[in-house]
Amino acid sequence: MNRKIKAYQAIIYIVLFYLAAVLFLLGPGKLLEKDRLLAGAENPVGTVEVREDQQVQQVLIAEGDYLRYLELYVTSPKSPGEYYHLLVYDENNEMLINRDFELKADEVPGFVRIPLGIDTTRGTAYVWQLQGKSEPLELSYENTGETGLTCFGSYYVLADSTSTQMETQNIVMRLVYTDKPSAAVMMILKTILCVVAAAFILAAVYLSPKQPKLNNKITWRFVHWVTAGPLITVGTAVLLWEVYGRRAFGGKPDDLIVYGLGIALFFAFSAWVLFSRRGSKYHPPFEEMLTEQGMDWLQAAAFAGVLLGGIHYMNALYQNQQNLAYREVLSWAAFLILTMVSPAVLFSKKGGRRALIGLIAGGIWYVGQKAGRGQCQPHLYGSAVWIYGAFGDFQKYAPLAGLSGGRICTLLYFLSGLEQKETSVEQLLQWRDVKLCTGSRVRICEKTVPCVGVFEI
């Protein structure tokens, strides 16, 4: 932070930083996207109740590429503060949304805005479904022919295991779509920004020999203040507005407290890193820090990946999503083991040999899985583990005491097949001598267990 660079170099870094920030806002930040409200005549002719034993479905045809909000006209006076369940399906009956939402006290009676945030295809049918809680919810409906729109379909009442279609009628609602500029406009705008940034950089380099001020020394700390300081401040303000202003992530008090604590910790830690003084006279360069601490950073990232995979598993709606999350956790766990090995050993010739043999073992594994169509192929899988275990002895380097490379590989394969097995992970980790037989059984110390699905992924 106290290292010094020339002023014109600082200008180059600052220009590049803000160029990247603006390009991010134009792309993922969706800065130029605008909301478009789609609504009909809104002439209610009656109401329908949503209860625990009675659900309401509404069909609609997408009129945009991104459906941001759904607004429903609610008339029940006791609904404010209550939570209701929302489901959204596409034309293939795939579930897109499955969550609760809260009715705010100042919105009833009137239109209640429900965040959706789903990508849609123009001309494609979608269905939203409301399920009641303890307090019934009253929704207004109107005659579809009087709305002046062709994108509203009929609504359905689901009760007593039957579905009743209310023809020529739909729930009174508003749809808020988000429209973005065309690809050509975005390309022209980004090109102009890049040209302007390049002009500033070239001007700084060209004028540096002629302007002594451009060669003055400036600390890296000042560059960080000018770049990261506004980024942290604006980012924190945006997060607070999204959480407490727009209630984009729900309005449950417990959730708001957790979100607030997370944002506060983020701001406090970032501000401390950015603005704290450095008293040491020696400041190692980034390359040296990367060499000494790079594996520690990767290890922290691997731990975060394992946690993220667990979150994806818990939030998965379908079996295939759970399977992907399950493999995500295993992949990050394997990467975590690699981060526990020193870089000198990992990137040595022996490390390259182990990687090559690991690829061969992985190929045998893949062929075995594909040939068996997910069924256990103990001979092929056993060969893959044996090949890697014979040449990949990480016992000297891995902190998992008593586990060689072959045993680690066997352990990972075994863990990948623990679904609905009686063997516990804790018990497995206590067994040190893990060996794979060429037959259809796995011998663990003096215990023998069947190989049914052991290596199934």
PAKOLLO-825565 format. One record per residue (C-alpha): residue number from 1; x, y, z. Coordinates in Angstrom, 1 decimal, decimal comma. Each point is the difference from the previous one (the first is absolute). Example, Ala and Ser with C-alpha at 12.3 -4.5 7.8 and 13.67 -1.06 7.14 Angstrom:
BEGIN
sero resi:1&x:12,3&y:-4,5&z:7,8
sero resi:2&x:1,4&y:3,4&z:-0,7
***
This chain:
BEGIN
sero resi:1&x:0,0&y:0,0&z:0,0
sero resi:2&x:2,9&y:2,4&z:0,7
sero resi:3&x:1,9&y:-0,9&z:-3,2
sero resi:4&x:0,3&y:2,9&z:-2,4
sero resi:5&x:-0,6&y:0,3&z:-3,7
sero resi:6&x:0,1&y:2,9&z:-2,4
sero resi:7&x:-3,1&y:2,2&z:-0,4
sero resi:8&x:-0,6&y:-0,8&z:-3,7
sero resi:9&x:0,1&y:-3,7&z:0,9
sero resi:10&x:-2,6&y:0,7&z:2,7
sero resi:11&x:-2,2&y:1,7&z:-2,6
sero resi:12&x:0,2&y:-3,0&z:-2,2
sero resi:13&x:-1,1&y:-2,4&z:2,8
sero resi:14&x:-2,8&y:2,3&z:1,0
sero resi:15&x:-1,3&y:0,4&z:-3,6
sero resi:16&x:0,1&y:-3,8&z:-0,5
sero resi:17&x:-1,8&y:-0,6&z:3,3
sero resi:18&x:-2,9&y:2,4&z:-0,8
sero resi:19&x:-0,2&y:-1,3&z:-3,6
sero resi:20&x:-0,4&y:-3,5&z:1,4
sero resi:21&x:-2,6&y:1,2&z:2,5
sero resi:22&x:-2,1&y:1,8&z:-2,7
sero resi:23&x:0,2&y:-3,0&z:-2,3
sero resi:24&x:-1,2&y:-2,2&z:2,9
sero resi:25&x:-2,9&y:2,4&z:0,7
sero resi:26&x:-1,0&y:-0,1&z:-3,7
sero resi:27&x:0,2&y:-3,8&z:-0,1
sero resi:28&x:-0,9&y:-1,9&z:3,2
sero resi:29&x:-0,9&y:3,2&z:1,8
sero resi:30&x:-2,9&y:0,6&z:-2,5
sero resi:31&x:0,4&y:3,8&z:0,3
sero resi:32&x:-1,8&y:0,9&z:-3,2
sero resi:33&x:-2,8&y:-2,5&z:0,4
sero resi:34&x:-3,5&y:1,6&z:0,5
sero resi:35&x:-3,1&y:-1,4&z:1,5
sero resi:36&x:-3,2&y:-0,2&z:-2,0
sero resi:37&x:-3,5&y:-0,3&z:1,6
sero resi:38&x:-2,5&y:-2,2&z:-1,7
sero resi:39&x:-3,6&y:0,3&z:1,3
sero resi:40&x:-3,5&y:-0,3&z:-1,2
sero resi:41&x:-3,2&y:2,0&z:0,6
sero resi:42&x:-0,1&y:-1,2&z:3,7
sero resi:43&x:-3,8&y:-0,1&z:0,4
sero resi:44&x:-0,6&y:-2,6&z:2,8
sero resi:45&x:-3,3&y:-1,9&z:-0,2
sero resi:46&x:0,6&y:-2,3&z:3,0
sero resi:47&x:2,4&y:-1,6&z:2,4
sero resi:48&x:1,4&y:-3,5&z:0,7
sero resi:49&x:1,5&y:-1,3&z:3,2
sero resi:50&x:3,4&y:-1,7&z:0,3
sero resi:51&x:0,0&y:-2,3&z:3,0
sero resi:52&x:2,0&y:-3,0&z:1,3
sero resi:53&x:-2,5&y:-2,3&z:-1,6
sero resi:54&x:-0,6&y:2,1&z:-3,1
sero resi:55&x:2,7&y:1,2&z:-2,5
sero resi:56&x:-0,2&y:2,4&z:-3,0
sero resi:57&x:1,9&y:-0,4&z:-3,2
sero resi:58&x:0,3&y:2,6&z:-2,8
sero resi:59&x:1,2&y:-0,5&z:-3,5
sero resi:60&x:1,9&y:2,8&z:-1,9
sero resi:61&x:1,9&y:0,4&z:-3,2
sero resi:62&x:3,4&y:1,7&z:0,3
sero resi:63&x:0,3&y:3,4&z:-1,7
sero resi:64&x:3,7&y:0,5&z:0,8
sero resi:65&x:3,3&y:-1,6&z:0,7
sero resi:66&x:0,2&y:0,6&z:3,8
sero resi:67&x:-3,0&y:0,0&z:2,4
sero resi:68&x:1,1&y:2,0&z:3,0
sero resi:69&x:-3,2&y:0,6&z:2,0
sero resi:70&x:-3,5&y:-1,4&z:0,3
sero resi:71&x:-2,6&y:2,3&z:1,6
sero resi:72&x:-3,3&y:-1,3&z:1,3
sero resi:73&x:-3,0&y:1,9&z:1,2
sero resi:74&x:-0,8&y:-1,2&z:3,5
sero resi:75&x:-3,1&y:1,0&z:1,9
sero resi:76&x:0,1&y:-2,1&z:3,2
sero resi:77&x:0,5&y:2,5&z:2,9
sero resi:78&x:1,6&y:-2,7&z:2,3
sero resi:79&x:2,6&y:-1,1&z:-2,4
sero resi:80&x:2,7&y:2,7&z:0,7
sero resi:81&x:3,0&y:-1,5&z:1,9
sero resi:82&x:-0,9&y:-3,6&z:-1,0
sero resi:83&x:2,1&y:-2,3&z:-2,1
sero resi:84&x:-1,2&y:-1,8&z:-3,1
sero resi:85&x:1,6&y:-2,5&z:-2,3
sero resi:86&x:0,7&y:0,7&z:-3,7
sero resi:87&x:0,8&y:-2,5&z:-2,7
sero resi:88&x:0,9&y:0,7&z:-3,6
sero resi:89&x:0,2&y:-2,6&z:-2,8
sero resi:90&x:1,0&y:0,2&z:-3,7
sero resi:91&x:-1,8&y:-1,7&z:-2,9
sero resi:92&x:1,8&y:-3,2&z:0,7
sero resi:93&x:-1,2&y:-0,1&z:3,6
sero resi:94&x:3,5&y:0,8&z:1,3
sero resi:95&x:-0,1&y:1,8&z:3,3
sero resi:96&x:1,7&y:3,5&z:-0,3
sero resi:97&x:-0,9&y:1,5&z:3,4
sero resi:98&x:-1,0&y:-1,6&z:3,3
sero resi:99&x:0,0&y:2,4&z:2,9
sero resi:100&x:-2,0&y:1,9&z:2,6
sero resi:101&x:-0,7&y:3,7&z:-0,2
sero resi:102&x:-1,3&y:2,6&z:2,5
sero resi:103&x:-2,9&y:2,4&z:-0,5
sero resi:104&x:1,0&y:3,5&z:1,2
sero resi:105&x:-2,5&y:1,9&z:2,2
sero resi:106&x:0,0&y:3,1&z:-2,2
sero resi:107&x:-1,0&y:-1,9&z:-3,2
sero resi:108&x:-3,3&y:-1,5&z:0,9
sero resi:109&x:-2,6&y:0,6&z:-1,4
sero resi:110&x:1,9&y:0,6&z:-3,2
sero resi:111&x:2,7&y:-1,4&z:-2,3
sero resi:112&x:2,6&y:-2,2&z:1,8
sero resi:113&x:3,4&y:-0,2&z:-1,8
sero resi:114&x:1,6&y:-3,4&z:0,0
sero resi:115&x:3,6&y:-0,3&z:-1,2
sero resi:116&x:0,5&y:-2,7&z:-2,6
sero resi:117&x:3,2&y:0,6&z:-2,0
sero resi:118&x:-0,3&y:-2,8&z:-2,6
sero resi:119&x:1,1&y:-0,2&z:-3,6
sero resi:120&x:-2,9&y:-0,5&z:-2,3
sero resi:121&x:-0,5&y:-0,8&z:-3,7
sero resi:122&x:-2,4&y:2,2&z:-2,0
sero resi:123&x:-3,2&y:-1,8&z:-1,0
sero resi:124&x:0,6&y:-2,8&z:2,5
sero resi:125&x:-2,6&y:-0,9&z:2,6
sero resi:126&x:0,8&y:0,2&z:3,7
sero resi:127&x:-2,1&y:-0,8&z:3,1
sero resi:128&x:0,1&y:1,5&z:3,5
sero resi:129&x:-1,7&y:-1,7&z:2,9
sero resi:130&x:-0,9&y:1,4&z:3,5
sero resi:131&x:-0,4&y:-2,1&z:3,0
sero resi:132&x:-1,7&y:1,4&z:3,2
sero resi:133&x:1,1&y:-0,2&z:3,6
sero resi:134&x:-1,9&y:0,4&z:3,2
sero resi:135&x:-1,6&y:3,3&z:-1,2
sero resi:136&x:-2,0&y:-0,1&z:-3,3
sero resi:137&x:1,1&y:2,3&z:-2,8
sero resi:138&x:-2,5&y:1,7&z:-2,2
sero resi:139&x:0,9&y:0,7&z:-3,6
sero resi:140&x:-2,1&y:2,0&z:-2,5
sero resi:141&x:-0,8&y:-1,4&z:-3,5
sero resi:142&x:-1,2&y:1,7&z:-3,2
sero resi:143&x:-1,5&y:-0,9&z:-3,3
sero resi:144&x:2,9&y:-0,9&z:-2,4
sero resi:145&x:-1,8&y:1,5&z:-3,0
sero resi:146&x:-0,1&y:3,5&z:1,7
sero resi:147&x:3,7&y:0,1&z:0,8
sero resi:148&x:1,1&y:1,0&z:-3,5
sero resi:149&x:2,9&y:-2,5&z:0,2
sero resi:150&x:0,5&y:-3,4&z:-1,6
sero resi:151&x:2,7&y:-1,2&z:2,4
sero resi:152&x:-2,3&y:-0,8&z:2,9
sero resi:153&x:-1,5&y:-3,5&z:0,1
sero resi:154&x:-2,6&y:-1,5&z:2,2
sero resi:155&x:0,5&y:-0,7&z:3,7
sero resi:156&x:-0,6&y:-3,3&z:1,8
sero resi:157&x:-1,3&y:-0,9&z:3,5
sero resi:158&x:1,6&y:-3,1&z:1,5
sero resi:159&x:-2,0&y:-1,5&z:2,8
sero resi:160&x:-1,0&y:-3,5&z:1,2
sero resi:161&x:2,4&y:-1,6&z:-2,5
sero resi:162&x:-1,8&y:1,6&z:-2,9
sero resi:163&x:0,9&y:2,9&z:-2,3
sero resi:164&x:-2,7&y:2,3&z:-1,2
sero resi:165&x:0,7&y:2,4&z:-3,0
sero resi:166&x:-1,6&y:3,4&z:0,2
sero resi:167&x:-0,4&y:0,7&z:-3,7
sero resi:168&x:0,1&y:3,6&z:-1,4
sero resi:169&x:1,2&y:1,2&z:3,4
sero resi:170&x:3,5&y:0,8&z:1,4
sero resi:171&x:1,5&y:1,3&z:3,3
sero resi:172&x:0,5&y:3,7&z:0,0
sero resi:173&x:3,7&y:0,4&z:-0,3
sero resi:174&x:2,8&y:2,1&z:-1,3
sero resi:175&x:3,3&y:-1,3&z:-1,5
sero resi:176&x:3,2&y:1,9&z:0,1
sero resi:177&x:2,5&y:-1,0&z:-2,7
sero resi:178&x:3,6&y:1,3&z:-0,3
sero resi:179&x:1,1&y:1,0&z:-3,5
sero resi:180&x:3,7&y:0,3&z:-0,8
sero resi:181&x:1,7&y:1,9&z:-2,9
sero resi:182&x:0,8&y:-1,9&z:-3,2
sero resi:183&x:3,3&y:-1,8&z:-0,4
sero resi:184&x:1,1&y:2,6&z:-2,7
sero resi:185&x:-0,6&y:2,9&z:2,3
sero resi:186&x:1,9&y:-1,6&z:2,9
sero resi:187&x:2,9&y:-0,9&z:-2,3
sero resi:188&x:0,2&y:3,6&z:-1,3
sero resi:189&x:-0,1&y:1,4&z:3,6
sero resi:190&x:2,6&y:-2,3&z:1,3
sero resi:191&x:2,3&y:0,8&z:-3,0
sero resi:192&x:-0,3&y:3,7&z:0,7
sero resi:193&x:0,9&y:-0,5&z:3,7
sero resi:194&x:3,0&y:-2,1&z:-0,9
sero resi:195&x:1,2&y:2,6&z:-2,5
sero resi:196&x:-0,3&y:2,8&z:2,5
sero resi:197&x:1,8&y:-2,0&z:2,7
sero resi:198&x:2,8&y:-0,8&z:-2,5
sero resi:199&x:0,3&y:3,7&z:-0,9
sero resi:200&x:0,5&y:0,9&z:3,7
sero resi:201&x:2,6&y:-2,7&z:0,4
sero resi:202&x:1,9&y:1,0&z:-3,1
sero resi:203&x:-0,1&y:3,7&z:1,0
sero resi:204&x:1,4&y:-0,9&z:3,5
sero resi:205&x:2,8&y:-2,0&z:-1,5
sero resi:206&x:0,8&y:2,6&z:-2,7
sero resi:207&x:0,0&y:3,0&z:2,4
sero resi:208&x:1,9&y:-1,8&z:2,8
sero resi:209&x:3,5&y:1,0&z:-1,4
sero resi:210&x:-1,1&y:3,7&z:-0,5
sero resi:211&x:-2,0&y:0,5&z:3,3
sero resi:212&x:2,2&y:-0,5&z:3,1
sero resi:213&x:-3,2&y:-0,3&z:2,2
sero resi:214&x:-0,9&y:-3,2&z:-1,8
sero resi:215&x:3,2&y:-1,6&z:1,2
sero resi:216&x:-0,6&y:0,9&z:3,7
sero resi:217&x:-0,2&y:-3,0&z:2,3
sero resi:218&x:-3,4&y:-1,1&z:1,3
sero resi:219&x:-0,7&y:-2,8&z:2,5
sero resi:220&x:-2,1&y:-3,0&z:-1,0
sero resi:221&x:-2,1&y:0,9&z:3,0
sero resi:222&x:-1,2&y:3,1&z:-1,7
sero resi:223&x:-0,9&y:-2,0&z:-3,1
sero resi:224&x:-2,0&y:-2,4&z:2,1
sero resi:225&x:-1,8&y:2,8&z:1,7
sero resi:226&x:-1,1&y:1,5&z:-3,3
sero resi:227&x:-1,1&y:-3,3&z:-1,5
sero resi:228&x:-1,1&y:-2,4&z:2,7
sero resi:229&x:-1,2&y:2,6&z:2,4
sero resi:230&x:-3,0&y:1,2&z:-2,2
sero resi:231&x:-0,6&y:-3,6&z:-1,0
sero resi:232&x:-0,4&y:-1,2&z:3,6
sero resi:233&x:-2,2&y:3,0&z:1,0
sero resi:234&x:-2,3&y:-0,2&z:-3,0
sero resi:235&x:-0,2&y:-3,8&z:0,2
sero resi:236&x:-1,0&y:0,1&z:3,6
sero resi:237&x:-2,6&y:2,7&z:-0,7
sero resi:238&x:-1,5&y:-2,1&z:-2,8
sero resi:239&x:-0,1&y:-3,1&z:2,1
sero resi:240&x:-1,8&y:1,8&z:2,9
sero resi:241&x:-2,5&y:1,5&z:-2,5
sero resi:242&x:-0,7&y:-3,4&z:-1,5
sero resi:243&x:-0,4&y:-1,7&z:3,4
sero resi:244&x:-1,9&y:2,7&z:2,0
sero resi:245&x:-1,3&y:2,3&z:-2,7
sero resi:246&x:-1,3&y:-2,2&z:-2,7
sero resi:247&x:-0,2&y:-3,2&z:2,2
sero resi:248&x:1,3&y:-1,9&z:-3,0
sero resi:249&x:0,9&y:-3,0&z:2,1
sero resi:250&x:-3,1&y:-0,1&z:2,2
sero resi:251&x:-1,2&y:1,8&z:3,1
sero resi:252&x:0,3&y:-2,6&z:2,7
sero resi:253&x:1,6&y:1,6&z:3,1
sero resi:254&x:2,5&y:-2,8&z:0,5
sero resi:255&x:1,2&y:0,2&z:-3,6
sero resi:256&x:0,4&y:3,7&z:0,2
sero resi:257&x:2,1&y:-0,3&z:3,1
sero resi:258&x:2,3&y:-2,5&z:-1,6
sero resi:259&x:0,3&y:2,0&z:-3,2
sero resi:260&x:0,7&y:3,2&z:2,0
sero resi:261&x:2,8&y:-1,8&z:2,0
sero resi:262&x:1,5&y:-1,3&z:-3,2
sero resi:263&x:0,1&y:3,4&z:-1,7
sero resi:264&x:1,4&y:1,6&z:3,2
sero resi:265&x:2,8&y:-2,6&z:0,2
sero resi:266&x:0,8&y:0,5&z:-3,7
sero resi:267&x:0,2&y:3,8&z:0,4
sero resi:268&x:2,0&y:-0,1&z:3,2
sero resi:269&x:2,5&y:-2,6&z:-1,2
sero resi:270&x:0,4&y:1,8&z:-3,4
sero resi:271&x:0,5&y:3,4&z:1,6
sero resi:272&x:2,5&y:-1,4&z:2,4
sero resi:273&x:2,1&y:-1,6&z:-2,8
sero resi:274&x:-0,2&y:3,2&z:-2,0
sero resi:275&x:0,5&y:2,8&z:2,5
sero resi:276&x:2,1&y:-1,6&z:2,8
sero resi:277&x:3,6&y:1,2&z:0,2
sero resi:278&x:2,9&y:-2,2&z:-0,9
sero resi:279&x:2,8&y:0,5&z:2,5
sero resi:280&x:2,5&y:-2,6&z:-1,3
sero resi:281&x:2,9&y:1,3&z:-2,0
sero resi:282&x:0,2&y:-3,0&z:-2,2
sero resi:283&x:-2,9&y:-0,6&z:-2,4
sero resi:284&x:0,3&y:-3,2&z:-2,0
sero resi:285&x:-1,0&y:0,2&z:-3,6
sero resi:286&x:-3,1&y:-1,7&z:-1,2
sero resi:287&x:1,9&y:-2,8&z:-1,7
sero resi:288&x:1,7&y:-0,9&z:3,2
sero resi:289&x:-3,3&y:0,0&z:1,9
sero resi:290&x:-1,5&y:-2,1&z:-2,6
sero resi:291&x:2,8&y:-2,6&z:0,2
sero resi:292&x:-0,1&y:-0,2&z:3,8
sero resi:293&x:-3,8&y:0,3&z:0,6
sero resi:294&x:-1,6&y:-0,9&z:-3,3
sero resi:295&x:-0,8&y:-3,6&z:1,1
sero resi:296&x:-1,6&y:1,4&z:3,2
sero resi:297&x:-2,3&y:2,2&z:-2,2
sero resi:298&x:-0,9&y:-2,9&z:-2,2
sero resi:299&x:-0,7&y:-2,1&z:3,1
sero resi:300&x:-2,4&y:2,6&z:1,3
sero resi:301&x:-1,7&y:0,2&z:-3,4
sero resi:302&x:-0,3&y:-3,8&z:0,0
sero resi:303&x:-1,7&y:0,0&z:3,4
sero resi:304&x:-2,4&y:2,7&z:-1,3
sero resi:305&x:-0,7&y:-2,2&z:-3,1
sero resi:306&x:-0,8&y:-2,9&z:2,3
sero resi:307&x:-2,4&y:2,1&z:1,9
sero resi:308&x:-1,5&y:1,5&z:-3,1
sero resi:309&x:-0,6&y:-3,5&z:-1,4
sero resi:310&x:-1,8&y:-1,0&z:3,2
sero resi:311&x:-2,2&y:3,1&z:-0,3
sero resi:312&x:-0,8&y:-1,0&z:-3,6
sero resi:313&x:-0,9&y:-3,5&z:1,1
sero resi:314&x:-2,3&y:1,3&z:2,7
sero resi:315&x:-1,8&y:2,4&z:-2,4
sero resi:316&x:-0,3&y:-2,4&z:-2,9
sero resi:317&x:-3,5&y:-0,6&z:-1,3
sero resi:318&x:0,7&y:-3,1&z:-2,1
sero resi:319&x:2,1&y:-3,2&z:0,3
sero resi:320&x:2,3&y:1,0&z:-2,8
sero resi:321&x:0,8&y:3,3&z:1,7
sero resi:322&x:0,8&y:-1,9&z:3,2
sero resi:323&x:2,2&y:-2,3&z:-2,0
sero resi:324&x:1,9&y:2,9&z:-1,5
sero resi:325&x:0,4&y:1,6&z:3,5
sero resi:326&x:1,1&y:-3,3&z:1,4
sero resi:327&x:2,8&y:-0,2&z:-2,6
sero resi:328&x:0,8&y:3,6&z:0,6
sero resi:329&x:0,8&y:-0,7&z:3,6
sero resi:330&x:2,1&y:-3,0&z:-0,9
sero resi:331&x:1,9&y:2,0&z:-2,6
sero resi:332&x:0,8&y:2,9&z:2,4
sero resi:333&x:1,0&y:-2,6&z:2,7
sero resi:334&x:2,5&y:-1,6&z:-2,4
sero resi:335&x:1,3&y:3,5&z:-0,9
sero resi:336&x:0,3&y:0,7&z:3,7
sero resi:337&x:2,3&y:-3,0&z:0,4
sero resi:338&x:2,2&y:1,3&z:-2,8
sero resi:339&x:0,3&y:3,4&z:1,7
sero resi:340&x:1,5&y:-1,8&z:3,1
sero resi:341&x:3,0&y:-1,0&z:-2,1
sero resi:342&x:2,9&y:2,4&z:-0,4
sero resi:343&x:0,3&y:1,7&z:-3,5
sero resi:344&x:3,5&y:-1,3&z:-0,4
sero resi:345&x:-1,2&y:-3,6&z:0,3
sero resi:346&x:-3,2&y:0,5&z:-1,9
sero resi:347&x:1,7&y:1,6&z:-3,1
sero resi:348&x:3,0&y:-2,3&z:0,0
sero resi:349&x:0,7&y:-2,7&z:-2,6
sero resi:350&x:-1,4&y:-2,6&z:2,4
sero resi:351&x:-3,1&y:2,1&z:0,3
sero resi:352&x:-0,4&y:0,1&z:-3,8
sero resi:353&x:0,4&y:-3,7&z:-0,1
sero resi:354&x:-2,7&y:-0,5&z:2,6
sero resi:355&x:-2,3&y:2,4&z:-1,9
sero resi:356&x:0,5&y:-2,0&z:-3,2
sero resi:357&x:-0,7&y:-3,3&z:1,8
sero resi:358&x:-2,9&y:1,6&z:1,7
sero resi:359&x:-1,4&y:0,9&z:-3,4
sero resi:360&x:0,4&y:-3,6&z:-1,2
sero resi:361&x:-1,8&y:-1,2&z:3,2
sero resi:362&x:-2,7&y:2,5&z:-0,5
sero resi:363&x:-0,5&y:-1,2&z:-3,6
sero resi:364&x:-0,4&y:-3,6&z:1,2
sero resi:365&x:-2,4&y:1,2&z:2,6
sero resi:366&x:-2,1&y:1,9&z:-2,7
sero resi:367&x:0,0&y:-2,9&z:-2,4
sero resi:368&x:-1,1&y:-2,3&z:2,8
sero resi:369&x:-2,8&y:2,3&z:1,1
sero resi:370&x:-1,2&y:0,5&z:-3,6
sero resi:371&x:0,2&y:-3,7&z:-0,8
sero resi:372&x:-2,0&y:-0,9&z:3,1
sero resi:373&x:-2,4&y:2,9&z:-0,4
sero resi:374&x:0,4&y:1,0&z:3,6
sero resi:375&x:0,2&y:-3,6&z:1,3
sero resi:376&x:2,9&y:-1,2&z:2,2
sero resi:377&x:3,0&y:-1,3&z:-2,1
sero resi:378&x:2,4&y:-1,0&z:2,8
sero resi:379&x:2,7&y:-1,4&z:-2,3
sero resi:380&x:0,3&y:3,1&z:-2,1
sero resi:381&x:-0,3&y:2,4&z:2,9
sero resi:382&x:2,4&y:-2,1&z:2,1
sero resi:383&x:2,5&y:0,2&z:-2,9
sero resi:384&x:-0,3&y:3,8&z:0,0
sero resi:385&x:0,6&y:0,3&z:3,7
sero resi:386&x:2,9&y:-2,5&z:-0,1
sero resi:387&x:1,7&y:1,9&z:-2,9
sero resi:388&x:-0,1&y:3,3&z:1,9
sero resi:389&x:0,8&y:-1,5&z:3,4
sero resi:390&x:3,0&y:-1,8&z:-1,3
sero resi:391&x:1,7&y:3,1&z:-1,3
sero resi:392&x:-1,6&y:2,9&z:1,9
sero resi:393&x:1,4&y:-0,4&z:3,5
sero resi:394&x:-0,7&y:3,3&z:1,7
sero resi:395&x:0,6&y:-1,4&z:3,5
sero resi:396&x:3,1&y:2,1&z:0,5
sero resi:397&x:-1,8&y:3,2&z:-0,8
sero resi:398&x:-3,7&y:-0,3&z:0,7
sero resi:399&x:-0,9&y:1,1&z:3,6
sero resi:400&x:-2,5&y:-2,9&z:0,1
sero resi:401&x:2,3&y:-2,2&z:2,2
sero resi:402&x:0,2&y:-3,6&z:-1,1
sero resi:403&x:-1,9&y:0,5&z:-3,3
sero resi:404&x:2,0&y:-0,5&z:-3,1
sero resi:405&x:-1,0&y:1,2&z:-3,4
sero resi:406&x:-1,7&y:-3,3&z:-0,9
sero resi:407&x:-1,8&y:0,0&z:3,3
sero resi:408&x:-1,2&y:3,6&z:-0,5
sero resi:409&x:-1,2&y:-0,9&z:-3,5
sero resi:410&x:-1,8&y:-3,1&z:1,4
sero resi:411&x:-1,5&y:2,1&z:2,7
sero resi:412&x:-1,4&y:2,5&z:-2,5
sero resi:413&x:-1,4&y:-2,8&z:-2,2
sero resi:414&x:-1,5&y:-1,6&z:3,1
sero resi:415&x:-1,5&y:3,3&z:1,2
sero resi:416&x:-1,6&y:0,5&z:-3,4
sero resi:417&x:-2,1&y:-3,1&z:0,5
sero resi:418&x:-1,2&y:0,6&z:3,6
sero resi:419&x:-3,5&y:1,0&z:-1,0
sero resi:420&x:-2,4&y:-2,2&z:1,9
sero resi:421&x:2,8&y:-2,1&z:1,4
sero resi:422&x:0,2&y:-1,2&z:3,6
sero resi:423&x:3,7&y:0,9&z:0,3
sero resi:424&x:0,5&y:3,4&z:1,6
sero resi:425&x:2,6&y:2,5&z:-1,1
sero resi:426&x:1,4&y:0,3&z:3,5
sero resi:427&x:0,5&y:-3,7&z:0,2
sero resi:428&x:1,6&y:-0,1&z:-3,4
sero resi:429&x:2,5&y:2,8&z:0,9
sero resi:430&x:1,1&y:-2,0&z:3,0
sero resi:431&x:1,1&y:-2,9&z:-2,2
sero resi:432&x:3,5&y:0,6&z:-1,2
sero resi:433&x:0,9&y:-3,0&z:-2,0
sero resi:434&x:-2,3&y:0,3&z:-3,0
sero resi:435&x:0,7&y:-2,5&z:-2,7
sero resi:436&x:-2,1&y:-1,0&z:-3,1
sero resi:437&x:-0,2&y:-3,6&z:-1,0
sero resi:438&x:-0,3&y:-1,0&z:-3,7
sero resi:439&x:-3,2&y:-1,8&z:0,8
sero resi:440&x:-3,4&y:1,3&z:0,9
sero resi:441&x:0,7&y:0,8&z:3,6
sero resi:442&x:1,9&y:2,7&z:1,9
sero resi:443&x:2,2&y:-1,1&z:2,9
sero resi:444&x:0,4&y:2,6&z:2,7
sero resi:445&x:2,5&y:-1,2&z:2,6
sero resi:446&x:-1,6&y:-3,2&z:1,2
sero resi:447&x:-3,5&y:1,0&z:-1,0
sero resi:448&x:-1,6&y:-1,0&z:-3,3
sero resi:449&x:-2,9&y:1,8&z:-1,6
sero resi:450&x:-1,8&y:-0,7&z:-3,3
sero resi:451&x:1,0&y:2,2&z:-3,0
sero resi:452&x:-3,7&y:0,7&z:-0,9
sero resi:453&x:0,1&y:3,5&z:-1,3
sero resi:454&x:3,2&y:0,9&z:1,8
sero resi:455&x:1,4&y:1,8&z:-3,0
sero resi:456&x:-3,2&y:1,1&z:-1,5
sero resi:457&x:-0,2&y:3,7&z:-0,8
***
